[in-house]
């Protein structure tokens, strides 16, 4: 009997799916948004994507040489660089995406122990770093194809917007956020492959929509609601960044709470805040409270819960 008992460290349940396979699936799922961004904004968008991905991969490679341990084969640096690039305006100077890539990999990821140890999403942390450091460049969405404010900024100013153009992607904005159709197409790939499920993105989007209907001042206005859902990177954040394995809660109940929290926080930032965005900051703040969510939603160990009942 003693030969059947094997004591080992966790994890005790393993999967044949590797990290590199999951990251490759995410890269493939991001291709529709990246491809449409290049089509929408031109070759300059491709340059931003290539520079950002190159900076993240090179940073991880050089750090691996220093530590004598290569980690670039898991493709996580490529995913980080691609996500960061898709959250950049097309007209940004190319040294800024490079700086953001170094910050994402070195400061947010590697200095905290590498993949699986970072406490916030590296791509979003780098975007927020660039937003705080260079707000004029990071909020300038003018380019050869589009001029003027983004649809969400126009919406916040009380102007009318074309929700259909926002769904298709014929609008200004960051490279990867403009086409809701392209983002959802990529999300469907991840769902069909079993990489993500709808707990977090579903609760995020539904809670945000309810918040906008209640506090947005327009009631249930399909046009206004469609514009809010299609703009500002909500879909990109909900499906590709809020679902990050490392920085999301691991419990099912916690994932619903996390998604609802993100939806409400994004609504607060957009409706009551001075800016028209809010997804990046909402997810970063959500990442910080994940340990608390997991603590209150942690299932009780078998045999440890409830009050003991004694036979009378």
Buried (B, 14 or more C-beta within 10 A) or exposed (E): EEEEEEEEEEEEEEEEEEBEBBBBBBBEBBBBBBBBBBEBBBEBBBBBBBBBBBBBBBBBBBBBEEEEEEBBEBBBBBBBBBBBBBBBBBBBEBEBBBBBBBBBBBBBBBEEEBBEEBBBBBBBBBBBBBBEEBEEBBBBBEBEBBEEBBBBBBBBEEEEBBBEBBBBBBBBBBBBBBBBBBBBBBBEBBBEBEBBEBBBBBBBBBBBBBBBBEBBEBEEBEBBBBBBBBBBBBBBBBBBBBBBEBBBBEBEBBBBBBBBBBBBBBBBBBBEBEBBBBBBBBBBBBBEBBEEBBEEBEEEEEEEEEEEEEEE
